[in-house]
């Protein structure tokens, strides 16, 4: 984990050069070989769990000494169950179809030329992330199966865990006869190396930031490489007048409290005024479960335990058992609130009225829109992708959970029989 003696620009160029060579090998490799690498990584993750957890304990101890919040410590923490879940996600990715060489379209011109649009890798992808060491495996695995090479730069708070997991990855690639340069971890935690990565437009094809607002803003401000941004999850649910009380209570409790520190956690609850007579059941259940509520005057009048909400609460991603709650007059006001304060990540509604729900979802400008379901389903694994490299909140070129298909681009193939153009 010592700093590399090369300058940061030279370091990135050298890593990217090796990665580009690995991409050529991956792109031409059979699916069975890429799957073999993933299976070997899962096997080694299980057999080397002890050393990975030992490394993670070092990071947790350092994080506690630095005063990291409970939410960040939860993101950082690995245990046997979480390692098994990571290994399981690798096996899920193995079971998915090959994202490469898919014929996306195929047509023949009047002159006999056959033209195909075929899925190919994007190339060399830089992944910059914070806190969660599982991203080391998830990002690399998705890149590997989709024929891309990954340059990984994890946060300093997970440095020991990331290096332990990267060793497992390198061994898995080697076990399958693939170049370990397909998944490289930057050998320095110097912030200047991130700047070099963002400047490397002649070496990298895409950068994906996964972290807080500060990281994403820096990447978007400085990058000369195309960026697939993963922004914060200021997520909303709207309780429609037709919402069932029991369903709304169960869904909201799960959306907020299952794991408050993940990006899919609910942060603001919008309650239709026509549903206020049923709201005490839901609000009481949240408060009794230990969730701090910050609400408007109308809701505070229903329960004295609700604290006063301030303007900043509507735009805050708490990542903690704190929920902003507000009364809205109708669906239109709910949509306006989400448009003003939301981050475009995951939003939706609880409603028995299907027609009203479809109308709401049709006007909701979010990467993931949910109806009668927890926002915590905003996860590539839950979508059947095996894992995700992030939740893209922009509009190009991917949106929502970024899995295998979203890590490919396409190539036009023009197949002839000696045609020349007149």
PLY file of the C-alpha trace (Angstrom):
ply
format ascii 1.0
element vertex 422
property float x
property float y
property float z
element edge 421
property int vertex1
property int vertex2
end_header
0.00 0.00 0.00
2.99 2.28 -0.35
2.78 5.12 -2.81
4.04 4.28 -6.26
7.27 6.12 -7.17
5.99 7.11 -10.61
4.31 10.45 -11.17
0.55 10.13 -11.02
0.04 10.82 -14.73
2.68 8.24 -15.65
1.16 5.76 -13.21
-2.31 6.08 -14.77
-0.89 5.81 -18.29
0.97 2.61 -17.42
-2.00 1.04 -15.67
-4.30 1.98 -18.54
-1.89 0.61 -21.13
-1.89 -2.75 -19.36
-5.67 -2.56 -18.98
-6.13 -1.88 -22.71
-4.17 -5.03 -23.51
-6.36 -6.97 -21.08
-9.50 -5.64 -22.80
-8.37 -7.13 -26.09
-7.95 -10.49 -24.39
-11.29 -10.27 -22.57
-13.20 -9.17 -25.67
-11.93 -12.19 -27.56
-12.31 -14.67 -24.71
-15.09 -17.24 -24.61
-17.86 -16.75 -22.07
-16.73 -19.90 -20.27
-13.33 -18.39 -19.50
-14.77 -15.15 -18.12
-17.22 -17.16 -16.03
-14.37 -19.33 -14.81
-12.60 -16.25 -13.48
-15.74 -15.21 -11.58
-16.23 -18.71 -10.15
-12.59 -18.88 -9.07
-12.92 -15.49 -7.39
-16.01 -16.67 -5.49
-14.19 -19.83 -4.37
-11.14 -17.90 -3.22
-13.31 -15.35 -1.44
-14.73 -18.17 0.66
-11.42 -19.90 1.35
-9.65 -16.61 2.14
-12.49 -15.10 4.16
-10.36 -15.00 7.30
-7.69 -12.77 5.81
-10.29 -10.48 4.23
-12.15 -10.06 7.51
-8.89 -9.46 9.36
-8.09 -6.64 6.92
-11.60 -5.26 7.36
-11.17 -5.19 11.15
-8.19 -2.87 10.68
-10.32 -0.50 8.61
-13.19 -0.60 11.12
-10.84 0.15 14.01
-9.32 3.05 12.10
-12.77 4.30 11.13
-13.99 4.27 14.72
-10.86 6.14 15.80
-11.57 8.75 13.10
-15.13 9.15 14.29
-16.90 7.79 11.21
-20.68 7.84 11.53
-22.61 4.62 12.23
-23.92 4.72 8.63
-20.40 4.90 7.18
-19.16 2.17 9.52
-22.06 -0.02 8.39
-21.10 0.56 4.75
-17.51 -0.33 5.60
-18.23 -3.45 7.64
-17.73 -6.95 6.24
-18.71 -10.16 7.99
-19.16 -13.80 6.96
-22.71 -13.21 5.74
-21.73 -10.18 3.67
-18.77 -12.01 2.16
-21.04 -14.91 1.30
-23.45 -12.44 -0.31
-20.58 -11.05 -2.42
-19.59 -14.58 -3.46
-23.23 -15.30 -4.25
-23.47 -12.20 -6.42
-20.48 -13.45 -8.41
-22.28 -16.73 -9.03
-25.41 -14.85 -10.05
-23.36 -12.90 -12.60
-21.97 -16.20 -13.91
-25.52 -17.40 -14.56
-26.40 -14.32 -16.61
-26.22 -14.37 -20.43
-23.14 -13.14 -22.23
-23.52 -9.36 -22.72
-20.92 -9.40 -25.51
-21.42 -10.17 -29.19
-25.20 -9.79 -28.91
-26.68 -8.90 -32.29
-28.80 -5.91 -31.35
-30.07 -5.29 -34.87
-29.55 -6.91 -38.25
-30.69 -5.77 -41.70
-29.78 -6.14 -45.37
-29.48 -3.24 -47.81
-30.72 -3.38 -51.43
-27.11 -3.82 -52.62
-26.78 -7.01 -50.57
-24.72 -5.50 -47.74
-25.70 -6.98 -44.38
-25.37 -4.54 -41.48
-25.37 -5.61 -37.84
-25.23 -3.68 -34.61
-23.26 -5.81 -32.16
-22.60 -5.35 -28.43
-18.93 -4.77 -27.55
-17.07 -3.62 -24.42
-16.75 0.07 -23.58
-13.04 -0.44 -22.85
-11.07 0.81 -19.85
-13.29 2.02 -17.03
-12.11 3.97 -14.00
-14.22 3.36 -10.89
-13.80 5.80 -7.99
-15.67 4.84 -4.84
-15.89 5.39 -1.10
-16.57 3.33 2.01
-18.02 0.12 0.61
-15.31 -2.49 0.00
-17.80 -4.79 -1.76
-17.62 -2.38 -4.73
-14.09 -3.67 -5.36
-15.55 -7.07 -6.25
-18.87 -5.95 -7.75
-17.36 -3.38 -10.11
-14.52 -5.60 -11.25
-16.79 -8.61 -11.76
-19.26 -6.71 -13.92
-16.43 -5.20 -15.94
-14.75 -8.59 -16.39
-17.85 -10.36 -17.67
-18.73 -7.48 -20.00
-15.20 -7.50 -21.46
-14.03 -4.26 -19.82
-10.95 -3.63 -17.73
-11.36 -1.75 -14.44
-9.02 0.71 -12.78
-10.26 0.77 -9.18
-9.70 3.57 -6.71
-11.35 2.93 -3.36
-11.53 5.23 -0.38
-8.80 5.47 2.24
-11.21 4.31 4.95
-11.38 0.85 3.29
-7.78 0.58 2.10
-6.91 -2.70 3.85
-10.19 -4.36 2.84
-9.86 -3.23 -0.77
-6.33 -4.59 -1.10
-7.35 -7.94 0.43
-10.29 -8.23 -1.96
-8.17 -7.16 -4.93
-5.69 -9.95 -4.21
-8.60 -12.41 -4.44
-9.65 -10.87 -7.77
-6.16 -11.08 -9.25
-5.91 -14.72 -8.24
-9.31 -15.51 -9.75
-8.31 -13.97 -13.08
-5.01 -15.85 -13.09
-6.79 -19.13 -12.24
-8.82 -18.72 -15.44
-5.78 -17.82 -17.56
-6.82 -14.19 -17.89
-4.63 -11.15 -17.46
-4.86 -9.77 -13.88
-4.48 -6.31 -15.42
-8.19 -6.60 -16.22
-8.82 -5.46 -12.62
-6.21 -3.14 -11.14
-6.33 -1.27 -7.85
-4.51 2.05 -7.81
-1.44 1.56 -5.60
-1.75 4.96 -3.93
-4.32 6.78 -1.83
-2.99 10.19 -2.82
-5.88 12.40 -3.94
-3.68 13.66 -6.75
-3.94 10.23 -8.36
-7.68 10.78 -8.73
-6.95 13.99 -10.60
-4.61 12.11 -12.92
-7.32 9.51 -13.52
-9.84 12.20 -14.40
-7.41 13.85 -16.85
-6.58 10.62 -18.67
-8.92 11.16 -21.64
-6.44 9.46 -23.95
-6.22 6.36 -21.72
-9.67 5.82 -20.18
-13.04 5.44 -21.87
-15.35 6.07 -18.91
-15.21 7.09 -15.26
-17.85 5.99 -12.76
-17.87 7.74 -9.36
-19.68 6.02 -6.52
-19.82 8.02 -3.32
-21.03 11.19 -1.67
-21.83 14.56 -3.19
-18.29 15.83 -2.69
-16.73 13.00 -4.68
-19.29 13.14 -7.49
-19.02 16.93 -7.77
-15.24 16.75 -8.00
-15.42 14.10 -10.70
-17.99 16.04 -12.72
-16.06 19.30 -12.35
-12.62 17.94 -13.21
-13.18 15.00 -15.54
-11.98 15.13 -19.13
-13.20 11.55 -19.47
-16.92 10.76 -19.96
-18.64 10.30 -16.58
-21.47 7.98 -15.59
-22.59 9.68 -12.37
-24.05 8.05 -9.29
-25.58 10.86 -7.23
-27.02 10.83 -3.73
-30.30 9.14 -2.95
-32.69 11.77 -1.62
-35.58 9.38 -2.14
-39.32 10.03 -1.71
-42.55 8.12 -1.29
-45.95 9.75 -1.69
-48.92 8.34 0.23
-51.91 8.62 -2.12
-55.46 8.91 -0.70
-56.15 5.34 -1.86
-53.17 3.86 0.01
-53.79 0.87 2.26
-52.69 1.64 5.84
-51.08 -1.73 6.54
-49.22 -1.77 3.22
-48.05 1.83 3.59
-46.77 1.16 7.11
-44.89 -1.99 6.16
-43.36 -0.48 3.02
-42.30 2.81 4.64
-40.76 1.08 7.68
-38.71 -1.11 5.37
-37.78 1.72 3.02
-36.46 3.85 5.89
-35.17 1.46 8.54
-34.04 -1.79 6.89
-30.63 -0.25 6.21
-30.77 3.52 6.66
-27.22 4.02 5.36
-27.71 2.80 1.79
-28.48 5.01 -1.19
-31.90 3.40 -1.68
-33.13 4.39 1.79
-36.22 6.60 2.00
-35.44 10.17 3.10
-38.74 12.07 2.68
-42.33 10.92 3.10
-45.11 12.96 1.47
-48.62 12.36 2.86
-51.72 13.45 1.00
-54.00 15.63 3.13
-56.90 13.31 2.30
-55.01 10.48 4.07
-54.34 12.39 7.31
-56.92 10.48 9.33
-54.87 7.30 8.79
-51.44 8.91 9.15
-51.09 8.44 12.97
-50.78 4.68 12.52
-47.86 5.04 10.12
-46.17 7.87 12.00
-46.52 6.09 15.32
-45.01 2.91 13.93
-41.97 4.85 12.68
-41.49 6.67 15.98
-41.94 3.49 18.01
-39.28 1.81 15.85
-36.77 4.52 16.80
-37.02 6.71 13.71
-36.69 10.45 14.28
-39.33 12.35 12.33
-38.98 15.96 11.21
-42.28 17.31 10.00
-44.47 20.29 9.19
-46.92 21.89 11.62
-49.86 19.74 10.51
-48.04 16.50 11.26
-46.51 17.78 14.50
-50.05 18.40 15.71
-50.74 14.67 15.28
-47.84 13.51 17.45
-45.79 15.62 19.84
-42.73 13.44 19.25
-42.32 14.83 15.72
-39.65 17.53 15.53
-39.91 20.68 13.44
-38.65 20.30 9.86
-36.54 23.08 8.41
-35.92 23.87 4.74
-32.64 21.96 4.75
-34.43 18.76 5.80
-36.25 18.48 2.47
-32.93 18.31 0.58
-30.98 16.12 2.99
-29.85 12.54 2.42
-29.68 11.52 6.09
-28.33 7.96 5.71
-29.57 7.54 9.29
-32.87 6.71 11.05
-34.21 10.22 10.39
-37.12 10.92 8.06
-38.56 14.19 6.79
-42.38 14.10 6.61
-44.70 16.58 4.95
-48.35 17.00 4.07
-49.16 17.73 0.42
-52.49 18.77 -1.03
-52.45 16.32 -3.93
-50.29 14.33 -6.36
-49.37 17.48 -8.26
-47.84 19.05 -5.17
-46.02 15.79 -4.40
-44.50 15.76 -7.87
-43.48 19.40 -7.53
-41.78 18.69 -4.20
-39.86 15.74 -5.65
-38.83 17.77 -8.70
-37.49 20.56 -6.48
-35.72 18.59 -3.77
-35.14 15.09 -5.15
-31.93 13.73 -6.63
-33.56 11.72 -9.43
-32.55 8.42 -7.80
-35.59 6.47 -6.53
-39.06 7.86 -5.89
-42.61 6.58 -6.01
-45.95 6.16 -4.28
-48.20 3.89 -2.28
-51.64 3.69 -3.90
-54.41 1.17 -4.50
-55.70 3.28 -7.39
-53.76 1.83 -10.34
-54.85 4.51 -12.79
-53.68 7.27 -10.45
-50.43 5.41 -9.81
-49.67 5.07 -13.51
-50.38 8.75 -14.08
-48.01 9.65 -11.22
-45.22 7.37 -12.44
-45.59 8.69 -15.97
-44.74 12.19 -14.78
-42.05 11.20 -12.30
-38.57 12.10 -13.57
-36.51 9.59 -11.57
-34.12 6.84 -12.61
-36.14 4.32 -10.60
-39.88 4.73 -10.01
-41.63 2.45 -7.49
-45.29 1.67 -6.85
-46.31 -0.15 -3.67
-42.76 -1.26 -2.97
-39.82 -0.26 -0.81
-37.25 2.13 -2.24
-34.60 -0.27 -0.92
-35.20 -2.44 -3.98
-33.06 0.14 -5.83
-30.24 -2.33 -6.21
-28.74 -4.17 -9.16
-28.89 -7.49 -7.35
-32.62 -7.05 -6.70
-33.10 -6.22 -10.38
-31.54 -9.56 -11.30
-28.27 -8.01 -12.48
-26.21 -9.99 -9.96
-24.54 -6.81 -8.78
-24.26 -3.21 -9.82
-21.48 -0.75 -10.41
-23.75 2.08 -9.24
-27.11 3.75 -9.76
-26.89 6.19 -12.64
-29.11 9.22 -12.08
-28.37 10.96 -15.38
-29.95 10.20 -18.73
-27.01 9.11 -20.91
-26.00 6.48 -21.66
-27.41 4.36 -18.84
-29.95 5.05 -16.10
-30.73 3.23 -12.86
-28.70 0.20 -11.75
-25.66 -0.22 -13.99
-25.13 -3.89 -14.74
-23.65 -5.96 -17.55
-25.74 -4.63 -20.44
-25.13 -1.02 -19.40
-21.36 -1.63 -19.53
-21.41 -2.34 -23.24
-21.57 -0.13 -26.28
-22.02 -1.27 -29.88
-20.16 -1.66 -33.11
-21.60 -1.63 -36.61
-20.48 -4.55 -38.73
-20.83 -4.23 -42.47
-20.75 -7.66 -44.09
-20.35 -7.80 -47.85
-19.58 -10.07 -50.75
-17.29 -7.77 -52.68
-19.56 -4.72 -53.03
-18.00 -1.44 -54.09
-19.69 1.94 -53.77
-20.62 3.61 -57.11
0 1
1 2
2 3
3 4
4 5
5 6
6 7
7 8
8 9
9 10
10 11
11 12
12 13
13 14
14 15
15 16
16 17
17 18
18 19
19 20
20 21
21 22
22 23
23 24
24 25
25 26
26 27
27 28
28 29
29 30
30 31
31 32
32 33
33 34
34 35
35 36
36 37
37 38
38 39
39 40
40 41
41 42
42 43
43 44
44 45
45 46
46 47
47 48
48 49
49 50
50 51
51 52
52 53
53 54
54 55
55 56
56 57
57 58
58 59
59 60
60 61
61 62
62 63
63 64
64 65
65 66
66 67
67 68
68 69
69 70
70 71
71 72
72 73
73 74
74 75
75 76
76 77
77 78
78 79
79 80
80 81
81 82
82 83
83 84
84 85
85 86
86 87
87 88
88 89
89 90
90 91
91 92
92 93
93 94
94 95
95 96
96 97
97 98
98 99
99 100
100 101
101 102
102 103
103 104
104 105
105 106
106 107
107 108
108 109
109 110
110 111
111 112
112 113
113 114
114 115
115 116
116 117
117 118
118 119
119 120
120 121
121 122
122 123
123 124
124 125
125 126
126 127
127 128
128 129
129 130
130 131
131 132
132 133
133 134
134 135
135 136
136 137
137 138
138 139
139 140
140 141
141 142
142 143
143 144
144 145
145 146
146 147
147 148
148 149
149 150
150 151
151 152
152 153
153 154
154 155
155 156
156 157
157 158
158 159
159 160
160 161
161 162
162 163
163 164
164 165
165 166
166 167
167 168
168 169
169 170
170 171
171 172
172 173
173 174
174 175
175 176
176 177
177 178
178 179
179 180
180 181
181 182
182 183
183 184
184 185
185 186
186 187
187 188
188 189
189 190
190 191
191 192
192 193
193 194
194 195
195 196
196 197
197 198
198 199
199 200
200 201
201 202
202 203
203 204
204 205
205 206
206 207
207 208
208 209
209 210
210 211
211 212
212 213
213 214
214 215
215 216
216 217
217 218
218 219
219 220
220 221
221 222
222 223
223 224
224 225
225 226
226 227
227 228
228 229
229 230
230 231
231 232
232 233
233 234
234 235
235 236
236 237
237 238
238 239
239 240
240 241
241 242
242 243
243 244
244 245
245 246
246 247
247 248
248 249
249 250
250 251
251 252
252 253
253 254
254 255
255 256
256 257
257 258
258 259
259 260
260 261
261 262
262 263
263 264
264 265
265 266
266 267
267 268
268 269
269 270
270 271
271 272
272 273
273 274
274 275
275 276
276 277
277 278
278 279
279 280
280 281
281 282
282 283
283 284
284 285
285 286
286 287
287 288
288 289
289 290
290 291
291 292
292 293
293 294
294 295
295 296
296 297
297 298
298 299
299 300
300 301
301 302
302 303
303 304
304 305
305 306
306 307
307 308
308 309
309 310
310 311
311 312
312 313
313 314
314 315
315 316
316 317
317 318
318 319
319 320
320 321
321 322
322 323
323 324
324 325
325 326
326 327
327 328
328 329
329 330
330 331
331 332
332 333
333 334
334 335
335 336
336 337
337 338
338 339
339 340
340 341
341 342
342 343
343 344
344 345
345 346
346 347
347 348
348 349
349 350
350 351
351 352
352 353
353 354
354 355
355 356
356 357
357 358
358 359
359 360
360 361
361 362
362 363
363 364
364 365
365 366
366 367
367 368
368 369
369 370
370 371
371 372
372 373
373 374
374 375
375 376
376 377
377 378
378 379
379 380
380 381
381 382
382 383
383 384
384 385
385 386
386 387
387 388
388 389
389 390
390 391
391 392
392 393
393 394
394 395
395 396
396 397
397 398
398 399
399 400
400 401
401 402
402 403
403 404
404 405
405 406
406 407
407 408
408 409
409 410
410 411
411 412
412 413
413 414
414 415
415 416
416 417
417 418
418 419
419 420
420 421
